[in-house]
Amino acid sequence: MGVQLNIKDPETVRLARELAGQTRRTVTETVRAALEKMAEEREAEIQRRMADMKAVLADIRQHLPPEWEGRTSKEIMDEIYNEDGSFAS
């Protein structure tokens, strides 16, 4: 027996059959195309968010003091704060 997917929601089955009829595809082809499209849209959204985050990080880097270049956040924080959390002199 082949691989199966059992959809128990009548509305989902109705929508899949309706769209399959409109596109002249099988229900399997229709479901696959819908899932592929959703996966592509999700990946595009992830890429868009990553680009947005990279742009924010680039903007932040432009405003950092030059002496922080190449240093870790721990090194910077150790210089700014004492062990008790108070500002270093």
C-alpha positions in Angstrom: 0.0 0.0 0.0 1.3 3.5 -0.8 1.7 6.5 1.4 -1.6 8.0 2.6 -2.9 11.1 4.1 -6.3 10.9 5.8 -8.0 14.3 6.0 -11.0 14.0 8.4 -12.2 17.6 8.1 -15.1 17.8 5.6 -14.5 21.5 4.8 -10.9 20.8 4.0 -11.8 18.0 1.7 -14.5 20.1 0.0 -12.0 23.0 -0.6 -9.4 20.6 -2.0 -11.8 19.0 -4.3 -13.3 22.3 -5.4 -9.9 23.8 -6.2 -8.8 20.6 -7.9 -11.8 20.8 -10.2 -11.2 24.5 -10.9 -7.5 23.9 -11.8 -8.1 20.6 -13.5 -5.7 18.8 -11.3 -6.0 15.8 -9.0 -6.7 16.4 -5.4 -3.2 15.1 -4.6 -1.6 17.6 -7.1 -3.7 20.4 -5.7 -2.8 19.7 -2.1 0.9 19.3 -3.0 0.9 22.6 -4.9 -0.8 24.4 -2.0 1.7 23.0 0.5 4.6 23.9 -1.8 3.3 27.4 -2.2 2.9 27.7 1.6 6.4 26.4 2.2 7.8 28.9 -0.4 5.9 31.8 1.2 7.1 30.8 4.7 10.7 30.6 3.4 10.3 34.0 1.8 9.0 35.5 5.0 12.0 34.0 7.0 14.4 35.5 4.4 12.6 38.9 4.6 12.8 38.9 8.4 16.5 37.9 8.3 17.2 40.8 5.9 15.3 43.2 8.2 17.4 42.0 11.2 20.6 42.3 9.3 19.7 45.9 8.4 19.0 46.7 12.0 22.3 45.2 13.1 24.1 47.1 10.4 22.5 50.3 11.6 23.5 49.6 15.2 27.1 48.8 14.2 27.3 52.2 12.6 26.6 53.9 16.0 28.9 51.8 18.1 32.1 53.4 19.4 35.1 52.5 17.2 37.0 51.2 20.2 34.4 48.4 20.5 35.4 47.0 17.0 36.5 43.4 17.3 35.6 43.0 21.0 33.1 40.6 22.5 30.1 41.8 24.3 31.5 40.3 27.5 34.7 42.3 27.2 32.7 45.5 26.6 30.3 44.7 29.5 33.2 43.9 31.9 34.7 47.3 31.0 31.5 49.2 31.6 30.2 47.4 34.8 31.7 46.3 38.0 31.0 42.8 39.3 28.2 44.2 41.5 26.4 45.7 38.5 27.5 49.3 39.3 29.1 51.4 36.6 32.8 51.2 36.4 34.7 54.4 37.0 
